[in-house]
Amino acid sequence: MDWQDLRALRAAVRHGSITAAAAALDRTRPALSRRIARLERQLGTPLLVRTPRSCVPTDAGRRLVDAAARAAASWAATVGQAREVVGGTAAPPPTPDSVTWSDLAVLRAVHEHGGVAAAGRELRLARPAVSRRIARLHRVVGVALLVSGARRATVTPAGHILLKGADQIDAALAQAVSLRRPTRSASPPTARLPERLRLAFGLISPQQVVARLRASVPTTAWQLEQVPLPTAVHRMRADDLDLFYGWSMGLAMPRGRGPVRMRSLLAAPYAVAAGAGHWAASRAGLRVTDLAGEEWVVDPDPVIRAYELGLCRRYGFVPETVHVAGDTAAIRALVGAGQAISWVVGGLMPGDDYVVVRPSDAPLGRLVLMWNARVLTDADAGWLGELMLDLNLRLWREREPALIEWLRRHATSDLRRRLDRPAGGA
């Protein structure tokens, strides 16, 4: 929520009319209405009951106005405490709307990342923009908030007081907002799969995947290879999809046009992961001897099979071709239903060939089976996703220098910290 939006709501309630509130604040009525409407959209509930000549706050609106008044008083007290640290001034406390949350976010980013330039990269702001926001905070509060050094910028004690007070105000407003969100009765909340799992289980269409990749990655940093299939469906190159999501996804055939391959179980991402060798096993707390007998099935389609087998050979996997005979039940028994092969079983037909890849050193084999055998909890998915991300970053340093450079400039701070870890990082 923005201070200016809260100020508009408080004025409308105080004057009993949006027109009168706009005149008091020297704003236009449409501008004030837009600010109040934005608050209502954020909270998902009406805050005012409007009539042609007046407005009356709803219960939610009244509680939010009270919370905003307390927040304004807390802000004035926080600024007073910050000024007392450096001896105090006689200047009146500033109004909350003279500072935006984005200004405070800049100060926090400088504190967390130790410099104006680093804060700018984190917030995707130019260095002059960061400096302007810090200067505006300085003018409003009236005391120095940063001490700039040759390489680092340190937040002063007054700045720490300001950030702590802002956290308390934000928490109080968030608690007030939570009271206003409409609650849904009876039915328990529906669990939402993490995005990586939605991709892995085919709940996001391939077209969405391609569009998202095209929007997020510059064309100079990666190449998109489309492999034509007999069904006239295009498939993304496994390595490219793995760059951002850690997993490769097979394209489903349209319903009504033969067996639907919901997700092909590719050897490619697992081969890439196992290419990190014992380093990956130690990160996962696994021993290679624990993984004896694990195997992966490569897509039965001959076009895709040739591509995937090339990846397998590149990473030292030894393929073995097996001929499938008999009915579907026999195929399921042969392949191993209920383990990691359920998606591939949907695409196999009697008479097909499929390829079993038997890696001699597969430190992530058990993780792969765990991923495919069941719907993981959020905690499991997060842990496995973190591991796969670290593996991919390690490989990108060796194979994708252009992508690494782009990520260093545009990625989030968490990803940049991962990039800065030693190549064999723990």
N, C-alpha and C positions, 0 to 999 in steps of 0.2 A: 504494500500500500504506500501511496505517496502522501507526504505531508500536505501538499496542496489539495489533494482530493479530500483528505480528512477536514481540512480547513473549510472547503466548500460545503461539505455536509454540515459541519458545526454552524456555519453562518446561516444556512437554510433553515435549520431547526431553531436557531436563536431568533431569527427575524420572521419565521412563520411563512416565508414566501421566497421562492427562488429569485424573483425579480428584485425584491428588497435586498436580498443577500448579495446579488450581483452589483447593485448600486453601492452597497456598503464596502465591498471589496474592490470597487472600480474595475469590474469585469463585465463582460457581456453575459446575458442570460444563457445563450447557447453554450458558451464556454463552461459556465458553471454546471449546466445540465449534463454536459458530456463528462465532467469529472465525477459527478454523483453516479451517473449511469455506469461508469467504469468500475467504481466501487461495488455496485450491485452485481455486475457481471463477475467480478472476482470472487464475491462471497456467495453467489448463487441464490440470493434472496433479496426482495425489495426492502429498501431502507426508508422510503418516503411514500406516503399516500398523497398523490397530487390531485389538486382541484384547479379550475381555471384561475383562481385568485390566491390560493394558499397551498401550503403543504404541511402535512402532519407526519411526524416520525412513526414508523412501526416500532414494535417492541425491539426488534433487532437493531433498527436505526438508533433508538434511544440508548441501548447498551453500548453500541459502538461510539456514539458521541461522548458518553461518559468515559469510556476507555481512552478516547482521543484527548479528552480534557486532562485526564490523569497523566497521559504520555507527555503532554505539553508541559505540565508542572514538573514531571520528572526530568525533562530535557533542560528546563531552566535550572533545576537544582544541580544537574550534572555539569552544566557549563560553569555554574558558580564554584563547584568543587575543583574543576580544572583550573579556574583562575586563582583560587586560593593557594594552589600548589606553588605558584610563582609570585605570590605576594598579593594577589587580588587586585581588582580594578573597580572603579566606581561606575563603569559603563553598565547600562541596564541589560538584563539577559536578553538574548536574541529570541525572536519567535521561531518555533520549530520549522515553519515553512521556508525559512531562509536557508535551510540545509536539506539536501535530498539524501535518500538512502544510498544513492550511487556515490555521493561524495564520501560517505562513511565507508562504503565498500572499497573505495580507492585507498583510504588510509589503512584499512585492515589488510589489503593486499600488499601494501608497502611493508607493513609490519611482518607479515607472514613470509614474504619472499626477500626481504632485506634490501630492497632497492627500488627506485622509481622505474627503471627500465624493466626489471623483472615483473613488477606489478602491471606495467603496461602490456607485457606479453601475456600475462595471465588473463587480464580483462579485455585484451584485444583493443587497447587504446594506444594512440600515439603518445610518446613521452610528453610533448607539450600539453596534451589534454589532461594527463595525470597531474602535471605540475599546476595547471589552472585550478583543478578541483581541490588540491591540497591548499593552494593559496586562498581559495574562497572559504574553506573551513577555517583557515588561520584568521581571515578578516572577521568572520562571524564570531568565533570564540574569543578572539583577542589575545591569544597566547600562542607561542610556538608549539607545534605538534610534532615536528620532525627535526632531527639533527642529521644533516647530510655529511657523509664522509667521502673519501676518494672512491671507495667501491661499494659502500653500504650506506643505507639510511636507517637511522634508529628512531623509533617512536619515543617521544619524551614522556615523563610521568603524567603530564597533563593529557597527552594523547591516549595513554592507557586508560585513564579515568573516563575519557570521552567514549572510547570503544566499549568499556565495561558497562557504562550507562546506556549506550545504544543497544547492547545485547539485552539488558533488562527491559528496556522499553519495547524492543522487538518481541521478546517473549510474552510480555503482557498483552500486546496487541494481538499476537498470534493466539493466545488463550481466549481473548475476547472474540476473535474471528471464529474460533472453533465452536463457540456457543451458538453462532448464527447459521452454521451450515446445516441444511435440512438433513435429518437422520432418516434412514430407511429401516423399516421395522421387519421383524420376524425372520426373513430369509438370511442365512449367514452370508458373509461376504464371499464373493467368488474369487478364488485364487487366480492371479494373472501371471502367466508364464513370463520369465525374463525374455528379453528380445533375442538373446542367443538361442534359447530353447525354442522360441517361436520359429526362428529360422530353421533350426535343426529338424523340427518336426513338420516342416512344410506349411506352417500357418501364415507365413508371409509369402506372397507370390514372387516368382522369379523376376517378374517385371518390376516389382517394387524394389527388389534387391539391386537390379541394374540401375534403376533411376536414382536410388540412394547413393550408390557408389559414384555414379557420374556427377552427382551434385556435390559430393564431399571430397573428391580426389581430383586434382588437376590432371588433364590428359597427358601432360609431360612426365608425370610421375609413375605411370603404370600403363600397361597395354591390356586391352580387352580382346581376348581371342574367342571367337564364336565357332563352335564345332557343329556343323549341320547334322541333324539326326534324320533317320528315315521318316519320322513322324512330322517333319518340318518344324519341329520345336528346336529352339536354340539353347545351348547350354553354356554357362560361363566357365572359363578356365578355372580349374580348382585353385591354383596358387593365388589368383587375383582375389577370389572371394575370401580365401583364408586371410588375406592381408588385414581385413577389418573385422571379420566375424569369427575367425578361428575354425570354421567348419565349412565344408562344401556341401552343396545341396543339389540333389537331382531334380530335374524338371518333370513335373507330373504330366502324363498324357491327359487330354481332355476326357471327361467322363463320357462313356458311351462309345469310345473309340478303342476298345481293347482294354487289357489289364492296366490298372493305374499303378505306376511306380511312384508311391508317395515320396519316397526318398531313397536314392541309390546309396548304398553303403560304400563310399569311396575309399580306396586305399590311400589316395593322395594325401589328405591332411594327416593321416596317421603316420604315413611314411615320412612326411616332413617333420612331424613331431618327434618320431623315433630317431630322426637324423641327428638330433641333439644328444643322443646316446646316454651315457651314464649320468651326465649332468642333469638331464630331465628326471632320471630315476631317483637321484639323490634329493632333488627338489620335492618329489612326490612321496618320499619316504618309502620307496619300493626297492626290492632286490630283483635283479634280472632272473634269478632262479625261481622266483615266485610266479613268473609269467610264462612258464613252459606250457606249450600246447595251445596258446592263444593263436587265433587266425582271423584273417579278414577276407571278405569276399569282394571281388571286383565286379563291376557292372557287366551283365551278360551281353549288352549291346556291343557288336564287334567294333563299331567306330569308336565308342567311348573306351572299350577295353584296350584298344591299341594305345590310346593316349595315356591311360592310367598305368598300363604295364611299363610304359616308358618311364613314368615317374617312379614306379617301384624299383626298376633296375637302377635308376639314378641314385637311389638311396640304399642300395644294397639288399633289396628283398628278392627272394627266389620264388618265382611263380610256379604253380602246378595246375595244369588244366584237368578238370573233371567233367565228365559227361553226365548230364541229368537224364534219368529215365524213370518212367512210371508216372503215377498220378500225383496230384498235389500233396496228398498226405505223405507219400514216399519222399517227395522232395523236401517237405518240411522236416521229416525225420533225418534225412541225409544232411541237410544244411545245419540244423540245430535250432529249431523254433524256440522262441522264448528267451533267446540270448541276444546276440547283436545283429541277427540276420533277418529280422521280421520284415523290414522294408524291402529288402532284396527279394524275399520270397514272393512278394506280391507281383514282381516283374518276371520271375522265372516261369517258363513253360516247359512241359515235357519235351525232351529232345534238345534243349538249349545246352550250350557249354557255359560253364562259369569257371572262374579262376580263384583258387584259394591261395592267398599269399601267406607263406609261413616264414615270418622273420626270425632269424637266429638271435637277434638282440632287439627286443621290443619293449622298452621301459614303460611305454604308455599303454600297453595292450589292455591292462585291466581297467584303466580309466576309460578307454574307449568302450569297453563292454558295459561299464557302469552307466556311461552316458546314454547308450542306446537301449539298454534293457528296461529302463523305467524313467518316469518323469521325476527329475531331481527336485529336491527342495531348493528354495532360493539360496540357502547357505551353501549347499553342495554345488549348485550351478555357479555361484560367485567364486567359490574356491577353484573349481575346475577352469572357469573362464580366466581367472587371474593367471593360472599356470600356463594356459595356452597362449595368453597374450605375451607373457615373458618369453616363451619359446619362439613365438613369431618375431618378436622384436630382435631376439638374438640372431635369427636367420636373416632378417631384413638388413642388419648391419653389414652382412657379408654379400647379399645379393641385390639389394635395392637401395643404393646410396642416394638416388634422387628422391625417393619416397622418404628416407630418413631425414634429409635436409628439409623437405616440406613439413614434416611432422615437427621438427625442432622449431619452426617458425609459427605454426598454426595450431598445434595440438594443445590439449589441456595440460595444466601443470602436472597432474598425476602421470600422464603419459610421458611428458618431458623428463620427469624424475626417473622413470624407468629407462628412458633412452640414455640417461647420464650414468646409469649403473655400470660397473665393470662388466666386460663381456662374459665372464664366467660367474656373474654375481650370485650371491647366496640368496 
